[in-house]
């Protein structure tokens, strides 16, 4: 969370238009059903579906 908070502060200081999505229970590589079997990497079906919707909303905002 220290790095996340530093990112938030940096984006705010830069005046950037930004978003950060944190998906509860999701680890790194959460969209890869057949990802590597290493600590901290795991598929998460619910979190896998959410970014697609967020991306569609982002594109609608940009391109109408």
DAWODA-V772466 format. One record per residue. N is the residue number from 1. RES is the residue in three letters. PHI is phi in whole degrees, 0 to 359 (NA if undefined). PSI is psi in whole degrees, 0 to 359 (999 if undefined). BURIAL is b if it has 24 or more other ideal C-beta (glycine too) atoms within 12 Angstrom, else e. Layout:
{{N;RES;PHI;PSI;BURIAL} {N;RES;PHI;PSI;BURIAL}}
This chain:
{{1;UNK;NA;336;e} {2;UNK;299;316;e} {3;UNK;291;322;e} {4;UNK;296;313;e} {5;UNK;297;323;e} {6;UNK;295;320;e} {7;UNK;298;313;e} {8;UNK;302;313;e} {9;UNK;298;316;e} {10;UNK;297;316;e} {11;UNK;295;319;e} {12;UNK;295;317;e} {13;UNK;295;328;e} {14;UNK;280;349;e} {15;UNK;72;24;e} {16;UNK;286;151;e} {17;UNK;266;105;e} {18;UNK;219;164;e} {19;UNK;221;153;e} {20;UNK;225;124;e} {21;UNK;250;128;e} {22;UNK;239;121;e} {23;UNK;258;117;e} {24;UNK;305;129;e} {25;UNK;85;351;e} {26;UNK;274;138;e} {27;UNK;253;183;e} {28;UNK;298;143;e} {29;UNK;71;29;e} {30;UNK;291;351;b} {31;UNK;262;2;e} {32;UNK;255;101;e} {33;UNK;300;328;e} {34;UNK;246;37;e} {35;UNK;293;172;e} {36;UNK;293;147;e} {37;UNK;273;77;e} {38;UNK;230;154;e} {39;UNK;302;137;e} {40;UNK;86;0;e} {41;UNK;237;124;e} {42;UNK;199;141;e} {43;UNK;291;142;e} {44;UNK;220;104;e} {45;UNK;301;315;e} {46;UNK;295;313;e} {47;UNK;293;332;b} {48;UNK;296;324;e} {49;UNK;283;329;e} {50;UNK;292;319;e} {51;UNK;297;329;e} {52;UNK;297;317;e} {53;UNK;294;317;e} {54;UNK;298;320;e} {55;UNK;294;318;e} {56;UNK;298;319;e} {57;UNK;296;319;e} {58;UNK;299;314;e} {59;UNK;295;322;e} {60;UNK;297;321;e} {61;UNK;296;318;e} {62;UNK;285;316;e} {63;UNK;248;358;e} {64;UNK;78;999;e}}
